[in-house]
Amino acid sequence: MNSCTLLVNEDTIEKMKVFYEDYLVKNTNLYVIFTAKTNECVITAYTSKKVLFQGKNAELEASIWANFTNPEFYLESIGSDEVGTGDYFGPVVVVSCYLSKDKLDVIKKLDIKDSKELTDEKIMKIAPILYKELPYSLLVVDNKKYNEVMSKKDMNLNKLKALLHKQAISNLLNRTNTKAVIIIDQFTPKANFAKYTNDPHFTDQLYFTTKAESKYASVACASIMARYKFLVEFTKLSKSVGMELHKGASKIVENQAVMLINTFGEEILPKIAKLHFKNTASILNQTRKIQG
């Protein structure tokens, strides 16, 4: 079944309800404002302002309303984001946080932006305030656990990310009583997310969009909080090996890994690095040439 989702404002939902008046069907779900069923599409509008189109003509039906979409940066919502998946050294961190209406003034004063546009120094100042003010769920996967999980036959990075986001969001939902939309930066198609988590109904609650951290404050907050925790853990890791480690997966990072292996032996690598990166083969080749 084809499906697509739009986030719209309350005025647009009212216009849609009038437009589909002759097609409205009963829906007792507390999170649903209305459901309409045309010949080849089912339209469901949720209290979170998310509208789901399902059926043969889902994309065509949604296109009628595409120009009415009005993303609100400070939308009341749950945002979820991850950090560390592109860094050879260090953990993967996932944070889901709930931005409610009563916290909007606090967030606006902090001038929240996409974490990629903020310096590490700025993140270190902002994030502790966010951790204090916003309900959140935090998951940290250290390198040892990461390598253990990624070594499984049916695992890949997108599947791991999907499972972590689902766990973080589920944890947060258990702590909060909210009907707010849940927003994730889209890293894989919705169908794959459902397959990876083995829970197609869970994805019905989610709104996937690219560059979500620059469109919605809740995701920007989650990104900042995740980046903060990553930086804290990365600093600890650097101290543990007596070297200021570099982020990313560059040649400089490879050279550092070679130096660390020469100092501590190859057994250090699973404790500090993500072994499935292509860098690992290059690092081990360089090390063995030096030792050979």
N, C-alpha and C positions, 0 to 999 in steps of 0.2 A: 504494500500500500504506500503510495506517495504521501509525503507529509512535509510541511514547512511551517515555520513559526514567525510571527511578528510581535514586536513590543509596541504598543500604541498607548495614547493617553485616554483619559476617561471620556472626553468628548467624542473621540473616534469610536469607542466601544458603544456609546449611545447611538451614534449614527449607524453603526453596523446592526445593532439590535432592531432599529426601525427598518433598515434595508431588508433584513431577513425575517421580518415579522411573520410572513406567511409560511415560513419554513421552520419556525421554532418548535422544539420538542422538549418534553419534560426531562429535567436532569436534577437529581436530588443532592448532587455533590456540593458540599458547603463552599468549595473553592471555585465553583463555576457560576458565572453571571448569567450566561445563556448558552444553549446549544441549538444550532440550526442544521437541518439536514436537507440539502438540495439533491437533485438526481445523482450527481457524481462527486459530491463533496460534503463532508461534515465539518462544521465550523464551531469551535468551542472557545469561548472567551472566559478567561479566569480572573479572579479577583486581583491577581498579581499584575494585571494588564497585559498578560501574554495571551495571544490568540493563536490557536492551533488549527491548521487546515489539513484535513486528511481525506484521501480519495484520489480517484483518477485525475480530477481537475484541480488538485490542491494548489499547484503553482500558479495556474491561471486565475483561480479565485483569489489567491493572496495578492496577486499583482494588481487587482482592483484597488487594494488598500495600501499598497507599498508607498505611495506618495503621502499617506497620512501618518506614517511612522514618525515619531518624535522622541528619539532617545533622550532621556533626561539624565545628565551626568550624576545628579544627586538623587537618583531614584532609590526609594526604600527597597532594599534587596539584599540577598546573600551573594557575596562574591567569592570565587575560589580561584586560586592561582598557585603555581609551583615555581620553584627556583632551584638551580643547580644541575639541571639535566644536560647543560652544555659545557659543564666544567669537569675536567678530568679528575681533579682532586676535589675532595669534600663531599658532603651529603646531598641528598635531594630533600627539599623542604616543601611541604604543602600546607597552606593555610586557607581555611574558609572562615569568613567573618560576616556578621549581620549588621548592616547599617540601617538602623531604624530612624523614623522621622524625628524622634527626640534627640538624636545625636548629630543631626545635620549641621547645626550651628557650630558645634565643636569641630567637625571635619572641615567646614568651610574656612574657619579661622586658621587651620593648619595649611591651607593652600595645597591640598592633596593633588598630586599629579601621577602620571605613569611613573613607576619606580625607575624605569630606564632613563628618565629625564632628570633624576635626582642623584646627587653625589652620595657616596657612602656616608659622608659626615652628616648630611641632611637626614638620611634614613635613620642613622643612629639616634638622632634627636626626636624625630617624629614617631618612630615605631613604638617606643615605650608608652607614649600617650595613647596610641591606638590599642595596645594590649590592655591598658587600664580601662578604656572607655567602651570598647566593643566586645560583645560576646564572640568567641572564636573557637575553632578547633585547629590544633597544630599537630602535624605529623613530621617526624624527622627520621629519614632512612639513612643510617650511617653506611660507610663504604662496605663493611663486612656483610651487613644484611643485604645491601643493594646487590652485591656480587652473588650472594647466595640465591636471591630471588631471580636475578637475570640469567642464571645458569640453567634454570628450568627449561625443559624442551619447548613448551608452548608459550613462553614469555617473550615479550618485546617491550620496548620503551613506552609506546603508546598504551599498551595494555596495563603496564604498571601505573602509568599516570592516571588512567581511567579508574583503576581500583583504588588508588590513593585519594582521588577526588571524591569518589563515592563514599569512602570511609569517613573522610573529613566532614563532608556535607551531612551525612547521616548522623554523625556524632553531634554536630551543631543543631540539627533539627530536633534531636532528642532533648536538647537543653533549652530550646526556645519554642515559643508558641506563635508561629508566624505563618502567614499565607503569602509572604513576599516572594517574588520571582527569584530564582536561583540562576546566576549568570556565570558561565565558564568561558574562558578564552578558547576558541575552537582549535584543537590540535589534531583532531581526527573526526571523520564524519559521524553524525549521530548514530547511524546504523552500526558502525564499528564500536562505538562506546557501549551501546546496548549489548553487543556480542561479547565484548571484553568483560563486562560486569555480569553477564548472564541475567540481566534484569531489564527488559524492555520498558516496563512500567516506570522505572526510576527516571529514565530519560524524558518522560512526559512532563516531569517537574522542572526540567532544565531549559535554559535559553542559551544556545551556543552562538557566539559571534566572534569574528576575528578582531584582533586588537582591542579586546574587551577592557583591558586596563586603562586605555585612553578614552573609553566611551562611558564608563560607569565608575563612580567613586568607590563602590563596594569592592570591585575587583582591584582597583588601584590600591586600596587599603590592604587587601589580602596580599597583594604583590609586595608592598612595602614591609609588611609584617614578616612575610616569608624571607625576603631579602635580608632583613635584620637578623633573623635567626641563623640564616646561612652564614652571614659575616661573623657572628659570634662563634659558631662551630668551626668555621674556617680558621679563625685566629687561634683557637684551641689546638687545632690540628697542626698548624704551623709551629706553635710552641712545642708540641710533642715531638717533632722531628728536628727542632733546632734550626729551622730555616723558614723565611717568609715565603710561603708558597705563592705561586702565580695562579690566577684564575684563567678560565678558558682551556684551550687544548692546543696551544701553539708549540713551536719548536722550543721556546724557552721552558715550557712546562715539561717537555720530553727531556731536556737537559737536566732539569731538576730531579726528575724521576731516576735518571741514570746515576746521578750523584748519590741519591738516597739508597739505591740498590747497592752501590759500591760500599756504602757505609754500614747499612743494616742487613743486606742480603735481599734476595728476591721476595722473601716472605713479608717484607714491608709493604709491597705493592697492593695486595688485597685489602689492607687496612686503611689505605689513604686514597686509593684511586678506583675509577670505574673501569674494570678490566675489559669490558666488551668494546671499548673505544678502539679505533684502529691504531691509536698511538701506542698501545701496549706491545704489539708485534715489533714496531720500530724500536721501542725502548729496550726490549729484551734482546733484539739483534745487536744494538749498539753496546749493551752491557757485556754480552758474550764475546764480542770482538775485542773489547778492552781486556777482559779476563783471559781470553784465549791467546 
